[in-house]
Amino acid sequence: MSVYAAVIIPAHNESGTIQRCLDAVLNDPNRDQLDVLVATNGCTDNTAELAEAYGHPVRVLDSPVAGKGAALNMALAATPDVTRIYVDADVEVSPGAMTEIVETMKRTNALAAAPRIVFDTSQSTLPARLYLDTWAKADYFTEGHVGTGLYAISAEGHEWIPTFADLFAEDLLPIQRFDRSRRVTATNATFEPLFPQNLRDLIKVQIRQQVGVLEFFEWLEQNGEKSTLDSLDKAWIRKLLNDPRNWPGVALYTPLRVFIQAGAHLKHRFGTRTWTRDETSRQKAAA
């Protein structure tokens, strides 16, 4: 049986989320034709055992060395030359999302794609909800968004991305390599990344993510490549102000983004290169 698409899930100590992620990915009409590869790396828990228990179409490729870039390259080399869908282990997709992504890419001849991103703020504090609801309206999410935990690259698209660099924000590569005309949103599918439900932990996560963006820009400069990425905080904020219903969110979001970016610059310049993550959202997902 031919492989319809490859799904690559890098996982480092994701025992609390890997089953949630795999259950969602495998709820797909082309389940048996997927090649789902869980690339565990440096795990000290039972992530690999939990994934192996699924059997076909799930495979586990284990590396003793922690590192997302190396895990992605390991999995990339082990999958067939088809559309590859990269899914973080803390992401949950809607039913049939894998097929919807592939079929949307075929119809539009796109090189990269992702479903619509959604943030579940039903249990969030009011400040966290206002921040996420405002952030979700950014052009970054509404104009051919790929990344933030899930993106797909066609076999042809991988000619422009033959391997992954050792970067925290490697999911910016599809945006960098492919302009808006070659990226598409699979609008009939969604994916939900885990985010903290309180503002304090959310700010910490946002600072870490922004450090990844700064590292990405530095990597581009070192390789003599000019960034094609637009700022996340430009004209879309002004557009939101046209609707008074957006004012409370903008009033909270705008100064916080200044604080987050300042914190990220300090952490990037003086901090050590370590990627910590929010464990509270993972614990709640596991529960």
C-alpha positions as CSV (number, residue, x, y, z in Angstrom):
1,M,0.0,0.0,0.0
2,S,1.4,3.4,-1.0
3,V,2.0,6.1,1.6
4,Y,-0.5,8.9,1.5
5,A,1.5,11.3,3.7
6,A,4.2,11.1,6.4
7,V,3.5,12.6,9.8
8,I,6.6,13.4,11.9
9,I,6.2,14.0,15.6
10,P,9.4,15.1,17.5
11,A,9.0,14.2,21.1
12,H,11.2,14.8,24.2
13,N,9.6,13.5,27.4
14,E,6.1,13.8,26.1
15,S,4.4,10.9,27.9
16,G,1.7,13.2,29.1
17,T,0.7,14.4,25.6
18,I,1.8,11.8,23.0
19,Q,-1.4,9.7,23.2
20,R,-3.6,12.8,23.0
21,C,-1.6,13.8,19.9
22,L,-1.6,10.4,18.2
23,D,-5.3,9.7,18.9
24,A,-6.1,13.0,17.1
25,V,-3.7,12.4,14.1
26,L,-5.0,8.9,13.6
27,N,-8.7,10.0,13.5
28,D,-8.3,10.3,9.8
29,P,-9.9,8.6,6.7
30,N,-6.5,7.8,5.4
31,R,-5.2,6.5,8.7
32,D,-3.8,3.2,7.3
33,Q,-2.0,5.0,4.5
34,L,-0.2,7.4,6.8
35,D,3.4,6.9,7.9
36,V,3.4,8.3,11.4
37,L,6.9,8.5,12.8
38,V,7.4,9.6,16.4
39,A,11.0,10.8,16.7
40,T,11.8,10.5,20.4
41,N,15.0,12.2,21.4
42,G,16.7,12.2,24.8
43,C,13.7,10.9,26.6
44,T,13.9,9.8,30.2
45,D,10.2,8.8,30.4
46,N,8.1,6.2,28.6
47,T,7.1,8.3,25.5
48,A,8.6,5.7,23.1
49,E,6.8,2.8,24.8
50,L,3.5,4.6,24.7
51,A,3.9,5.4,21.0
52,E,5.1,1.9,20.1
53,A,2.0,0.4,21.6
54,Y,-0.1,1.8,18.8
55,G,1.4,-0.4,16.1
56,H,0.7,0.3,12.4
57,P,0.8,3.1,11.1
58,V,2.9,4.4,14.0
59,R,6.7,3.9,14.1
60,V,9.2,5.1,16.7
61,L,12.6,6.3,15.8
62,D,14.6,6.9,19.0
63,S,17.7,8.9,19.5
64,P,19.5,9.2,22.9
65,V,20.4,12.9,22.1
66,A,17.9,15.6,23.0
67,G,17.4,18.1,20.2
68,K,14.5,18.9,17.9
69,G,16.5,19.8,14.8
70,A,18.4,16.5,14.9
71,A,15.2,14.6,15.6
72,L,13.5,16.2,12.6
73,N,16.4,15.3,10.3
74,M,16.5,11.8,11.6
75,A,12.8,11.4,10.8
76,L,13.0,13.2,7.5
77,A,15.6,10.7,6.2
78,A,13.5,7.8,7.3
79,T,10.2,8.8,5.6
80,P,9.2,8.4,2.0
81,D,9.4,11.3,-0.4
82,V,5.8,12.4,0.1
83,T,4.1,15.4,1.8
84,R,5.4,15.5,5.3
85,I,3.4,16.9,8.1
86,Y,5.3,18.1,11.2
87,V,3.3,18.0,14.4
88,D,4.5,18.9,17.8
89,A,3.6,16.4,20.5
90,D,1.6,18.9,22.5
91,V,-0.7,19.7,19.5
92,E,-4.2,18.3,19.0
93,V,-5.7,18.3,15.5
94,S,-9.3,18.1,14.4
95,P,-10.6,14.8,12.9
96,G,-9.4,14.3,9.3
97,A,-6.9,17.1,9.5
98,M,-4.1,15.1,7.8
99,T,-6.2,14.4,4.8
100,E,-7.6,17.9,4.6
101,I,-4.0,19.3,4.6
102,V,-2.8,17.1,1.8
103,E,-5.9,17.6,-0.4
104,T,-5.8,21.3,0.1
105,M,-2.1,21.4,-1.0
106,K,-3.0,19.3,-4.1
107,R,-5.8,21.6,-5.1
108,T,-3.7,24.8,-4.7
109,N,-0.3,23.5,-5.7
110,A,1.0,24.8,-2.4
111,L,4.4,23.9,-1.1
112,A,3.5,24.4,2.6
113,A,0.3,24.4,4.6
114,A,-1.3,24.2,8.0
115,P,-4.8,24.0,9.3
116,R,-6.4,27.0,11.1
117,I,-5.0,27.5,14.5
118,V,-7.3,27.8,17.5
119,F,-6.7,28.6,21.1
120,D,-8.9,27.1,23.7
121,T,-9.3,29.9,26.2
122,S,-12.4,28.5,27.9
123,Q,-10.5,27.8,31.1
124,S,-8.2,30.8,30.8
125,T,-8.1,33.8,33.1
126,L,-9.6,36.9,31.6
127,P,-6.1,38.6,30.9
128,A,-4.8,35.4,29.3
129,R,-7.9,35.1,27.2
130,L,-7.7,38.8,26.1
131,Y,-4.1,38.4,25.1
132,L,-4.6,35.1,23.1
133,D,-7.8,36.3,21.4
134,T,-5.9,39.5,20.3
135,W,-2.8,37.6,19.2
136,A,-4.9,35.2,17.2
137,K,-6.1,38.0,14.9
138,A,-2.5,38.9,13.8
139,D,-1.8,38.7,10.1
140,Y,0.7,36.0,11.0
141,F,-2.2,33.7,11.7
142,T,-4.6,34.8,9.0
143,E,-2.3,35.1,6.0
144,G,-1.1,31.6,5.1
145,H,0.0,30.7,8.6
146,V,2.3,27.7,9.0
147,G,4.1,26.9,12.2
148,T,3.3,27.3,15.9
149,G,3.3,23.6,16.3
150,L,2.2,22.2,13.0
151,Y,3.2,22.7,9.3
152,A,3.3,20.5,6.2
153,I,5.9,20.6,3.4
154,S,5.3,18.9,0.1
155,A,8.0,16.7,-1.5
156,E,8.7,19.5,-4.0
157,G,8.9,22.0,-1.1
158,H,11.6,20.0,0.6
159,E,13.9,20.8,-2.3
160,W,14.1,24.2,-0.6
161,I,14.4,22.8,2.9
162,P,16.5,19.6,2.5
163,T,17.4,19.5,6.2
164,F,16.6,21.4,9.4
165,A,19.0,23.7,11.3
166,D,19.4,23.4,15.1
167,L,17.0,26.2,15.9
168,F,14.3,26.7,18.5
169,A,12.0,28.2,15.9
170,E,12.6,25.9,13.0
171,D,9.0,26.2,12.0
172,L,9.7,29.7,10.7
173,L,11.6,28.1,7.8
174,P,8.5,27.4,5.6
175,I,7.5,31.1,5.9
176,Q,11.0,32.2,5.1
177,R,11.4,29.9,2.1
178,F,7.9,30.2,0.6
179,D,6.0,33.4,-0.1
180,R,2.3,33.8,0.5
181,S,1.4,32.4,-2.9
182,R,3.0,29.0,-2.1
183,R,1.5,28.7,1.4
184,V,-2.1,27.7,2.1
185,T,-4.4,27.3,5.1
186,A,-6.5,24.2,5.2
187,T,-9.6,26.0,6.4
188,N,-11.7,23.0,7.1
189,A,-9.3,21.6,9.7
190,T,-8.0,23.1,12.9
191,F,-5.1,22.5,15.3
192,E,-4.8,23.5,18.9
193,P,-1.4,24.0,20.6
194,L,-1.1,23.9,24.4
195,F,-0.8,27.3,26.0
196,P,-0.9,28.3,29.7
197,Q,-4.2,29.4,31.1
198,N,-2.8,32.3,33.2
199,L,-1.1,35.4,32.1
200,R,2.1,35.0,34.1
201,D,3.0,31.6,32.5
202,L,1.8,32.7,29.1
203,I,4.3,35.6,29.2
204,K,7.1,33.2,30.0
205,V,6.2,31.1,27.0
206,Q,5.9,34.1,24.8
207,I,9.4,35.3,25.8
208,R,10.8,31.8,25.1
209,Q,9.1,31.8,21.7
210,Q,10.4,35.3,20.9
211,V,14.0,34.2,21.8
212,G,13.5,31.6,19.1
213,V,12.6,34.2,16.6
214,L,15.7,36.3,17.5
215,E,17.8,33.2,17.1
216,F,16.3,32.5,13.7
217,F,17.0,36.0,12.5
218,E,20.6,35.7,13.7
219,W,20.9,32.4,11.9
220,L,19.7,34.0,8.7
221,E,22.2,36.8,9.0
222,Q,25.1,34.3,9.6
223,N,24.1,32.4,6.5
224,G,23.9,35.6,4.4
225,E,20.1,35.3,4.0
226,K,17.8,38.3,4.2
227,S,14.6,37.7,6.3
228,T,11.3,37.7,4.4
229,L,9.3,37.6,7.6
230,D,7.1,40.5,8.5
231,S,6.9,41.9,12.0
232,L,4.2,40.4,14.1
233,D,3.2,43.8,15.5
234,K,2.5,46.2,12.6
235,A,-0.6,47.4,10.8
236,W,-2.9,44.6,12.0
237,I,-3.0,46.2,15.5
238,R,-4.2,49.5,13.9
239,K,-6.9,47.6,12.0
240,L,-8.2,46.1,15.2
241,L,-8.7,49.5,16.7
242,N,-11.4,50.2,14.1
243,D,-13.7,47.9,16.2
244,P,-14.3,49.1,19.8
245,R,-14.8,45.4,20.9
246,N,-11.1,44.9,20.3
247,W,-10.0,47.8,22.5
248,P,-9.6,45.9,25.8
249,G,-7.5,43.2,24.2
250,V,-5.3,45.7,22.3
251,A,-4.9,47.8,25.5
252,L,-3.5,44.7,27.2
253,Y,-1.7,43.1,24.3
254,T,0.3,46.1,23.1
255,P,2.3,46.9,26.3
256,L,2.8,43.2,27.0
257,R,4.4,42.6,23.6
258,V,6.8,45.4,24.3
259,F,7.7,43.8,27.6
260,I,7.9,40.3,26.0
261,Q,10.2,41.5,23.2
262,A,12.4,43.4,25.7
263,G,12.7,40.3,27.9
264,A,13.5,38.1,24.9
265,H,16.3,40.4,23.8
266,L,17.8,40.3,27.3
267,K,17.4,36.5,27.5
268,H,18.9,36.0,24.0
269,R,21.9,38.2,24.7
270,F,22.7,37.2,28.2
271,G,21.0,33.9,28.8
272,T,22.1,30.3,28.2
273,R,20.8,28.4,25.2
274,T,18.2,26.2,26.9
275,W,14.6,25.7,25.9
276,T,12.3,25.3,28.9
277,R,8.6,24.7,28.5
278,D,5.4,25.2,30.4
279,E,4.6,22.0,32.3
280,T,1.3,23.2,33.8
281,S,-0.6,22.9,30.5
282,R,1.0,19.5,29.8
283,Q,-0.2,18.3,33.2
284,K,-3.7,19.4,32.6
285,A,-3.7,17.8,29.1
286,A,-2.5,14.6,30.6
287,A,-5.2,14.7,33.2
